[in-house]
Amino acid sequence: MKMLTQHARTHGMTLVEVLMAAAILSVGLTAILTATSRCLAVISRSREYQEAQWALNRGIAENPFFLAEDIREQEVDAEEYDGYVFSRQVEDDEDEDGLFLVRSRVTWVRREREFVEEVVQYVYQVLEDVE
């Protein structure tokens, strides 16, 4: 009879063992869920930047840059493409005549934060002296 009671005690798990297994499992699940949510955030951010590049390239294609008498005519005010706003600014370089800084940019807002993607080019326009 004594043999039967010892055998019954060896089957199953104690409450401490069950609690330890639950704690280890919860730590593992928390780590997996945290990693998954971060991966999804990176995928979302990557998609936003890809769409921003698309809007920037579309804005550049629809408003090609070419040298004209007045290079300031190449400026583009805000044009919206599916929530992304394209613009182009032309600035004089203060150090050298005929050198211009052209900024083509796209901006967008997500979760009350503004993001910007920008392409900067230097353009040199030879100014002819009129006598």
C-alpha positions in Angstrom: 0.0 0.0 0.0 2.9 2.3 0.8 4.2 1.7 -2.7 1.0 2.9 -4.3 1.1 6.3 -2.5 4.6 7.1 -3.6 3.8 6.2 -7.2 0.7 8.5 -7.2 2.9 11.4 -6.0 5.4 11.1 -8.9 2.7 11.6 -11.6 1.8 15.2 -12.6 3.3 18.6 -11.9 3.3 20.7 -8.7 1.8 24.1 -8.6 5.2 25.7 -8.5 6.2 23.9 -11.7 3.1 25.0 -13.4 3.6 28.7 -12.4 7.2 28.6 -13.5 6.2 27.2 -16.9 3.5 29.9 -17.3 6.0 32.6 -16.4 8.6 31.4 -18.9 5.9 31.1 -21.6 4.6 34.6 -20.9 8.1 36.1 -21.2 8.6 34.3 -24.5 5.3 35.4 -25.9 6.0 39.0 -24.8 9.3 39.0 -26.7 7.7 37.5 -29.8 4.8 40.0 -29.8 7.2 42.9 -29.3 9.5 41.8 -32.2 6.4 41.3 -34.4 5.0 44.8 -33.7 8.4 46.4 -34.4 8.7 44.5 -37.7 5.2 45.7 -38.7 6.2 49.3 -37.8 9.3 49.0 -40.0 7.2 47.6 -42.9 4.7 50.5 -42.5 7.5 53.1 -42.5 9.1 51.5 -45.5 5.9 51.6 -47.4 5.5 55.3 -46.6 9.0 56.1 -47.9 8.4 54.0 -51.0 5.1 56.0 -51.7 7.0 59.2 -51.0 9.6 58.3 -53.6 6.8 57.6 -56.0 5.3 61.0 -55.4 8.6 62.7 -55.7 9.4 61.0 -59.0 5.9 61.8 -60.3 6.3 65.4 -59.3 9.7 65.6 -61.1 8.3 63.8 -64.2 5.3 66.1 -64.4 7.4 69.3 -63.8 10.6 68.6 -65.6 13.5 70.9 -64.8 15.0 72.7 -67.8 17.2 75.8 -68.0 15.2 78.9 -69.0 15.9 82.6 -69.1 14.7 83.0 -65.5 15.5 79.8 -63.6 13.0 80.9 -60.9 10.2 79.9 -63.3 11.1 76.3 -62.4 9.7 76.6 -58.8 6.6 74.5 -58.1 4.1 75.3 -55.4 2.5 72.5 -53.5 1.0 69.7 -55.7 -0.7 66.9 -53.9 -0.4 63.2 -54.9 -2.5 60.9 -52.7 -1.6 62.6 -49.4 2.0 63.5 -50.4 2.8 67.1 -51.3 5.5 67.8 -53.9 7.2 71.2 -54.2 10.4 72.6 -55.8 12.3 75.7 -54.6 15.2 77.4 -56.4 17.6 79.4 -54.3 20.7 81.5 -55.3 24.0 80.4 -54.0 25.4 83.3 -52.1 29.1 82.6 -53.0 29.0 82.2 -56.7 27.0 83.9 -59.5 25.0 81.6 -61.7 25.0 78.8 -59.2 21.5 77.8 -58.0 20.4 75.3 -55.3 17.3 73.3 -56.5 15.3 71.5 -53.7 12.7 69.0 -54.9 10.8 67.7 -51.8 7.8 65.7 -50.8 6.2 66.0 -47.4 3.5 63.9 -45.7 1.9 63.7 -42.3 1.3 60.4 -40.4 0.1 60.2 -36.8 0.4 64.0 -36.3 4.1 64.0 -37.4 5.4 65.5 -40.5 8.0 63.7 -42.7 10.1 65.0 -45.5 12.0 63.4 -48.3 14.2 65.8 -50.4 16.5 65.7 -53.4 19.0 68.6 -53.6 20.7 69.6 -56.9 23.2 72.3 -57.8 22.6 73.9 -61.2 25.0 76.2 -62.8 23.6 78.6 -65.4 26.0 80.6 -67.5 25.0 84.2 -67.4 25.8 86.0 -70.7 26.9 89.6 -70.5 24.8 91.8 -72.6 26.8 94.8 -74.1 
